[in-house]
Amino acid sequence: MSQAMNTAMSGINANQLHINVVADNIANLNTTAFKESQMTFKDVWYQTRTTGSAPTGNLGGTNPFQIGVGTTVAGISRNWAANNINTTGRDTDMALQGNGFFTVMDAEGSIFLTRDGSFDLDANGNLVTSMGYKVLGTNSDYSMSATEVPIYIPQTIRAGAYAQPQGILANKDVSQLNGTDGAITPGTFTITPTVGGVEQAPIEVTITGTGTVQNMINEINASLAGQNITCELVDGALSFKTQGNVEKIRFTSGTSNFVDQTDIALQADGTGEYTSKTIDYKVDINPGDGSKDAMIFKSMSVGSNGIITATYDNGDSITVWEDPDDGSRLFKYTTASGVQILGPNDVTAHPAVLVPENLQIQCATVRNYEGLVGEGNNLYSTGPDTGDVIYSCGNDNGIGAVVTGGLEASNVDLSRQFSNMIMAQRGIEANSRVFDTANSILQTLVYLGRG
């Protein structure tokens, strides 16, 4: 009888743990991105009275004779299914639409994973969790180690687009100009000079549309040789100058889009100089330092890949883009008028102000989600059975898209929890009846002994 009581107690204890799991799930019904737990049972071991025997020629076989001694918890696992995203309207609230985690770091430098994207910008411009842990950024779409660089948006900066210095612009590839609306295509355009008040025969200019800007200038001057017209770089623009008896010139598009892309100007008679718009810009990003001309942070937006665009009060914005050569992140600066300036030599930032990792959210995924260890505060750490952790970004390496303006809801299924609670309650009641029955029998045996 004592064994029956122990067996019943194992059932009571296991079902009590089941109720604890259900209680935790229901308590976290409204916890952001909470993943419900589910418990499974297993039998423990058996008292084997006989192991059974094999059949012989004259006698049939016998089966094992075993009595089980109860149950215990087989495991408690989480349901990692993503749930609906509830709209909040806050730019700093984020969720992952699919697999993956955000990465955050505490004050001691420990790194945690989380599905909870209820972030805020602190007074210094760091993107932080409700606990003040810093959200981490990345400069790569694949790494086996996490960065320790936080998402950071400088609240004030000094920056502004200016004409690319002559030496850099002369050696820049024509296809990489940021002041034009697109690449300058190969082909021809014409320049018609006026001499003595009479337009002369058009001069056809041929360019290849490839190579450096200086190479393009050399091609233009080769076509204009002996015509008293020259082309050169002046303050980030192309300048056509007339000489001798040439009073003015007129530009006409041909098979090349040179005239439209450079927006070459028609100057008043007698000036002798025709200047394009600035064909290439450069930007230096420096600390605001309380300067009266400092740009003040206004708003931010986040793309599905976690790239952040920070917009300032003058309408200019800063973000990053992926270098197709090595996958690293480079700055892109967009002026209020829509000029996009990008490239390692076109946009430079003082490292104390901004690094590319500051503007792309780092995400992560693991080989075995069940191996993660819950740490509370909606955080997880890696465990011995987690396997490799891959650090990447949204919409890459199996990680879902980053969605802003909303938070992931808890995936607790209330109807399932009520069902599990009833089953656990009935399990406790039934095992209690077994315990009472075994106790009554023992009591009867005690009374028999008195006789």
N, C-alpha and C positions, 0 to 999 in steps of 0.2 A: 504493500500500500504506500509505503514511503516513496517508492519510485513513481507511482501515479501522481502523488502530490508534487514531486519535483518536476515531472513532465508538465503538469498543469501550470505550475509557476513559470516555466519557460515560455508557455503560450501567453500568459498574462503579461510577462515582462516584454516580450517581443511586440505584442499588440499595443502596449503602453508606449513603446518607442514609436510605433506607427502613428499613434494619436499625436505625439509630439511633433512628428514631421508634418502631419496635416495642419496642426495648429500654427506652425511656422509659415506654411504656405498661405493659409488664410490671413494671417497677420500681415503678410507682405502683398496682399491683393493689389494695393495701390502703390507699391514701391517701384520706382522707375527701373525698367529693364530687368526686373527680378525674374529669375528662372526657377520654376517650381521643382521641388524634389519629389522623388518617388522611392518607396522602400520595397524591397523584395525579401522573401523569407526562404529559409532552407531547413531541411531536417538536420539533426545534429549527428548522432551515430546510433548504432543498434547493438542490443544484446543478442548475440547469436547463440542460440541453444544447440542447433545442429546446422552444419553447412550443407546438408543434403548429400545424396549419393548418386552415382551413375548407375544406369541399368546394367544388369548382368543377364546371362543366358536364361536363368530361371526366375529372376526377380526384377521388377520394374524399379526405376529410379525414384528418389525422394527429393523434394524441394527444400531449400533452406528454411529454418524456423527461427525468425528474428522478431524482436520487439523493439520498436523505436523508443527513444527516450526524450523526445521533445523537439522544439524548433528554436531557431535563432535568426538573427538578421543576416541575410545574404549580402546586402549592399544598399547604399543610399546614393542614388544617382540623380543628376539634374536633367531636366528637359531643356535642351539648348535651342529649341525652335524659336526663331525670331517672331516677334508679335507686331501688332499694329503700331503705327506712329501717330501719337496724338499731337495736334497742332497747338503750339504755344504762341507763335508770332514773334518770338525773341530770336534775333540774329545769332546769338551765342549758344542757343539750344541746338543740339545736334543728335543725330541717331544714325546707326548703320543699317542700311536696308539690305540685310543679308548677313553673312558670316563676318567674324572678325571682332576686334576690340580696339578701343582707343588706348593709348599708353600715357600714364601719368607718373610723376615722381614726387616723393615726399621730401621733407626738409633734410633727411639723412642721406638722400640719394638713392633710396630703394625704388625700384620701378614696379608698377602694378598695371594690370589690365582691367579695363572696365567697359561695360556696355552703356553706362550712364553718361549721357552727354549733356547734363545740365551744367554748362560752364558759364563763367563770367569773366569779364576783363577787370583786373584789379587796378589800383591807382597808378601802377607803373606800366600798365599795358600788357601784363602777362595774362594769358588765358588759363584760368584755374578752375578746379572743382569746388564744390561747396565746402570742402575741408581745407581749401587753400593749396592743394597739391597742383603742381604745374603740369599742364598738358604739353606733351613733347612733340617736336617737329622733326622733319626728315629732309635729307638732301638726296635721297635715293629711292628707287622703287623696289629694291630687294637688298636685304641685309640680314645676317644671322646675329647681329648685335644691335642693341638699341642705342640711339643717340641720347645725350643728356642735355640737348639744346631745347629750351622751351619755346612754345609758340609765343611770340612777342610782337606787339605792334607799337612802334615808337609814337608817343602822343604828340610830340612836336619835332619837326625836322626843318632843315634848310635845304632846299633843292630847287632846281629849275632848269629847263632845257636851254641849251645854248649851242651855237654852231660848232660842229666837230672841228678840232684843230686841223690846220691845213696838212701837216705831215701825216697824220693818221688817215684823213679823208683821201688823200692822193693815193694811198696804198690799199684802200678798201675795195673789196669786190663790188662791182656795180649791182649785183643781185642782192646785196645786203644793205642797201641804202634805206634808212628809215624815214626820210623826209618825203619820199615819193609815195604814191598810192599803190605802187606795185613795181615789179621789175621793169627796167627799161629794155625794150625788146630790140633785137637786131633789125637792121634795115636802113632806110633812107629818110631824110627830111630835106627841105630846101630852104635856102636863105636867098632872098631877092634884095640886092643892093639898089639904092637910089643914088645916081650921080647927075649933078646939074639939073636936079628936079625931075629926072626921067628914070623910071625903073629899068634896070638892066636885066639881062637874061638870068633866070634863077640858077643858083649854084647848088648842085646836088651834093649832100653830105652823107657819107656812108659810115655806119658804125656797126661793130659786131655784137654789141650788147653783152659782151663777156669781158673778163679780165678786170683790172683795176680802173678806178676813176681816172687816174693819170693816163692809162692806156686809151681810154675813151677820148680824153682831151687830145691826145696825140693823133688819133684817127680823125677827129674833127679838124684840127689844124692842117693835117695833110690834105684834106679835101678843100681847105680854104687857102692853100698856098698861092701866093701872088695876087690875092684878091683884096688886100688891105683890111682884112678882118681876122681877128685872133680870138681864141678862147683860152681862159685861164680860171683858176680857182681863186675866189675872193670871199673870205668870211663864210665858209661853208656853202657857198653857192657857185654856180657857173656864170662867168661874166664874159660876154662877147663885146669886144671893143673895135670901133671903126677907126681907120686911119686915112691919111691922104685925102682924095677927092670923094670918098664914100660919105654921103650925108646921113643916111639912115639905112636900116635893113628891116626886112619883114620875114617872119618865120612861117613856114607852112608844113603841116604834118604830111608824112609819106607812109612808107611801109613800116617805119618805126614809130613808136609812141613817144619818142623823145620830147617833142614839143609839149604834149599834153602832160606828161609826167613831171617835167621840170617847171611847167608854168612860166616859160620864158617871157619876160615883160617887154612890152613895146614902149620905149621911152620917148619923151618929147623930142622934136627935131633939134638937132644941134648938140645933144648931150654926148652922143658917140659911145654910150655904154648901155648894154642890155643885160640885165641880171635875172637869173632864175630865182625861184624861191629857195630857201635853205634845203639842200638835198640830204643832209645828214646832221643829226643832233647828238649831243652828249649830255649826260646828267651826272652830277655828283651829289650824293646824299650825305649830309652832314648833320651833326647835332643841332637841335634848335637853340639850346643855351639861352632861352628866354629872350631871344632876339625879336625885335618888333616885326621883322619880315618872316618870322618862322611860320611854317604851315602847321595847322592844328588838325589832329585826327578827327574825322567826322563820322565815318561809318565803315562797316566791313561786310563782305559777302564771302561765301565759301562754296567752291565748286564741288561736284560729285566726287572728285579725286582728292578732296581735302585741301586744295590750293586756295589760299586766302588772298583776297584783293582788298587792300586798305585804301580808302578814299579820304582826301584831305579837303579842308574848307575852300581851297581855291579851285577844286574840281579835278586836280591831278590825282592819279592813283598809282599804287605800287603793288606788284604781284611777282610771281615767278613762273617760269616755263621750263620744260624739259629739253636739255641739249640733246639733239638726236645723235650726236657723236659718242657721248659717254653716259648719257642718262642723268647727268647731274643737273641741278637746278640753277638757273641764271635769272637775274632780275629783269623785269619788264616794267617800264615806266610809261604811263599813258597820260598825255597832257589833256587839259580840259577841252581842247579843240580836236582831240582824237588822234594826235600823232603818237604812234607806238614806237618806243625806243627800247631796244633790247640787244643783248650781246655782252660778252665779257669786257669789251673795251668801251662800250657805249653807255653802260650804267655801272657806276662804281659806288659803293657804300662804305662809309667808315665802319670798320668792324665793331666798334663800340655802339653803333647805332643799329645796324641790321646785318644779318647774314641770311643766306637763302633758306636755311632750316627754320628760321622764324616764321616763314609764310607757307609751310605745308604741313598739315597734321599727319603725324606718324600713326599708322595702324599696325595691328599684329594679328597673326593667326597661329594656332598650335596644332601639332599632329593629333593629340588626344585631349579633347576638351574635358573629358571626365577626370583627367589627371590634375586639373586646376584645383587650387586650394582657396576656398572662400575666406576672405579676411575681414568681412564686415564693411560697412560704408560703401556697398556696391563694388568692392574691389576684389580682384583675384591675383594670386601669385602663382608662379610655376611650382610644380611638385616633382618628385622623382620619376613619376610616370607620365609627365606631360609630353615629353619628347621635344623635338626641335621647335623653337619659336622663330617664325619668319616675320621680320619687320618690313613693312611695305607702306602702301597708301591706299586710299579708297579706289574701288573699281580696278584692282590689280591683285594678281596672285590669289584669287579666290576670295578676296575681301569685298564686301558689299559697298555700295555707293554711300557717300556721306550725304545726309539730308539735313538741311537746316530749318529752323523755325518749328521744331517739334521734338518730342521725346518718345522713346520706345516704352510701350506699356508693359506691365507685368504679364507673363503668360500663364498665370495661375488659372486653371479651369475650376471654377467654383463648384459646378455640379459634380465633377469627379472627386473633389475634396470632400464634399458631403457624403458621397457614396463610400469613399474610403473610411471616413469617420464612423459611419454606421457599421461597416464591416469590422473595423477594429473594436468598436464597442461590443458587438455581438461576440467577437472572439474572446474578449475579456470575460463577458458574462458566461459563455459556455465553459471556458476553462475554470471559472470560479465554481461552477456546478460540479465539475469533475473533482476539484479540490475538496469541496464540501462532502461529496459522496465518499471519497477516500478517507476523509477525516471521520465520517460517521462509522465506516467499517472498522477503523482502528479503535474508535470508542467502544464499539460493540465487542471487539476482541478483548479490550481491557475489562469490560464488565464480565465476560466469560471467565476470565482469570480469577475473579473474586469468588466464584462459586467453589 
